[in-house]
Amino acid sequence: MTASAPAFFPNRRKRHLDASPLPRHFHGPQFLPLPPEARSFAFDMGNYISSAFGRPSDDGRGLFSRWVRKRQDLTVAMDEEVGTGLPFVDRRRVTDPRKVTLEAEAVKPQQWKKRVPYYKKAYEATTQHNRRLEEIGIDVKFQEEKLSEIQKSDKAVKEDLSELFKPLTAEEENEVHDCFHSRGPSSKVLVLHEPSNIEISKEKFQCLRPRCWLNDEVINLYLELLKEREKREPRRFLKCHFFNTFFYKKLACGKNGYDYKSVKRWTSHKKLGYELVECDKIFVPVHKDVHWCLAIINMKENTFQYLDSLGGMDHNVPRVLARYISEEVKDKSNRVINTSSWHEELVDDIPLQQNGWDCGMFMLKYIDFHSRGLPLSFSQEHMEYFRKRTAKEILRLRAD
């Protein structure tokens, strides 16, 4: 390459070996030490690079160009000399590349951008929140309706509290006391309810005494009395259906814990005179070994409510009842309802028992108050009175 250098660079200006050194700002690469001859412009860089790294196809021009670009204080000009097609190095000093860039950008004329009017921005922001506003509106409407119902119920409570907690007369007190404490055979039948064929013996009647658990016969007879009360005064009470204590046991039996066929005939139109889909609420007593709970199918609000006087929850009960009501409505009313969208509600703001024997009485009063459309405005201290009142109503075969 040394021999052919004049052919490639015919106009090259040569310097003598004793020429002055290169400017101090010229820095060679750190990875490749230069020989002493490199201090002169007569030094052939191409041959030096080729001998160090092997001869490249471009005679070292690409490698030399990359080496120069490594230095921030030099710029490589890619203009080609006439007749050679080879790049050359411009040794101009660049003090600060960022300053040069900023000066070049400052020269460019600033492009004018049209500003969006404020009212358009406000309108776009409002439209983005339309959906949220609709949700808030729906929630406000729901809360207003709920408040209206609470106000109505509060008014109803003030009107009916006197009747709900009306003391027994002396005659009624004596009648209940005699049935609890009089002598005689325990098998003596005190009450026979002919429509349901439920009879209450003296032994069964004793469960209404304090500190006793209620039995199926007493509970089922009281539920029959609530049915009759609704028929007597349909405008005063909600349209409800009262399942007896054996219904859920039958429904939740079987291999898979569900058997609709075993209770399919319990609700025929011939027996009831109505269909369950027409009801406001459906009451289902649930017996948990030694504890009574209540499940409510609220047909108007599309909810499954679970009331436990001990504050517990069994999620299997609403699932079983959801499956039941779907099949029941389809079978009896030929209608399809989607219970997957119904809510499962654990009613936790309810009166709770403070002992181990009043769960049955709490369950009956849950049913009594809900069938009236009233909030549960009683507590543990009223249980002794409710036991006597229930005994009186069973003896008279009439629920007040």
Secondary structure, DSSP 8 states (H G I E B T S, - for coil): --TTHHHH-TT-----TT-----TT----SSS---GGGGSTTS-HHHHHHHHH---TTTTHHHHHHHHHT-TT-EEE----TTT---EEE----S-HHHHHHHHHHHS---------HHHHHHHHHHHTHHHHHHHHHHHHHHHHHHHHHHHHHHHHHHHHHHHT----HHHHHHHHHHHH--S-TT-EEEEETTTTEEEEHHHHGGGSTT----HHHHHHHHHHHHHHHHH-TTTS--EEE--TTHHHHHT-STTS--SGGGGGGG-HHHHSS-GGG-SEEEEEEEETTEEEEEEEETTTTEEEEE-TTS---THHHHHHHHHHHHHHHHHH-----GGGSEEEE--SS---SSSS-HHHHHHHHHHHHHHT------GGGHHHHHHHHHHHHHHT---
